[in-house]
Amino acid sequence: MKLYGIKNCDTVKKARKFLDEANVPYEFHDYKKDGVDEVALREFVAEFGWDTVLNKRGTSWRKLPDDVKDEVTDAETAMSVMFDNPSTIKRPLVQSGEHRLIGFDAVAWEMALEMGQLK
């Protein structure tokens, strides 16, 4: 299982704590340290849509110039912004076998754990 995010993000910290307490082994991929995994990002965008993966509610998005934000109208331009600004990617992203989760919701993650989707 692989968890993508940023080490200092509060939501990522909650997700890592959840996995640690559930004794679920995972590899952590830090966007700031390791860069954005292009294949993984494309898979998440394909499954969830670019408008879900791109976090438009965060300060990183709000700080972008308006002309950059205005250009984001499709998956390719959205992914370009996310590659250049990893903090604009919704966090965390989790890849566990064929299953993917986006964002942290303790109830949803508990259900995924019970169903064997987090391993």
N, C-alpha and C positions, 0 to 999 in steps of 0.2 A: 504494500500500500504506500502511496506517495501523497504527501500533503504539501500543497503549494501555498506560499504566502510570504509575509514579511515578519521577521522575528519579533519586532517591537509592537506589532499590531495587537491591540487588546482582544479582538475577536479571534485571532490566530492563537493567542495565549490560552483563551478559553477552550478552543478546539484541541490544542495539544494537551491541556490538563485533562480533558475528557478522555482522550485516547490513552494517556498515561494511566489514569485511574482505572480504566477498563482493561488494562494490560494488553492493548492492541499495538503490536509493533508497526512502525511506520518510518519512512524516510522523509525528512523535511527538506524541501527545496525552497531556499530563500531567494526571492527575486532580486533583492538588493545585492546579495553576495554572488549568487549563481546565474543571474540573468533570467530571462523569460524562456521557458521551454516552448519552442515554436510548435512542435507537434502536439503537445498537450493543450496549448491554448487553442489551436485550431479544432481539436476534438471537443473541447468544452463549448466553443462557439457553435460548432455544428450541432451539438445536442441541445444546448440551452438558448442559443441565439445571442448575437453580439450585444444586444440591448440589455441582456441580463448579466452577461460577464463583465461588461463595462460599468464600473461603479460611478454613476453620475451624481450620486448624493454626497460623495466625499470631497474633502477640501482640495485634494490633488486635481480633481476634475474642475472644480470651481476656479482654481488658480490658472488654468490654461487660458491662453488668449482666445477671445471670442471667435476670431477667424479660424482657429484650429477646431474649436468645438462645432462651429457651423459646417465644417467639411465632413463631419462624421455622419454619414447617411447610409452606410452599408458596412458589411462585415470587414472588407479589406481596409477601409479607412479607419474603422474602429480598432482593428488589430494593429495597424500601424501606430496609432496613438498609444495603445497598450504596450507595444514593444518599446516605444520611446519613453513611456511614463509608466513603469510597472506598478506604481502606487494607484493607478486608475483601475486595476483589475480587482474585481470583487474578491474578497478573501473570507475564508480560505477556499481553495479548490482541492477536492480529494478524488484521487483515482484509486479504486480498489478493484482489481480484476476488471470486469466489464461494467462495474458500477461507478458512477460519478456523483459527487455531491458538490453543491456550491453554496457558500455561506455556512454559518454555524447556527443550528437550531438544535438544542439539546434533545428535545422530544423526537424530532425526525432522526437524529443520529442514534438515539437509543433504539428506535424501531429498526433502523438499518443494521445495527449491531445484533439485535435479536433475530433478524432475518438472515444473518450471516453475510451481509453485504459489506461489512467493515472487517477486513481480515488482512 
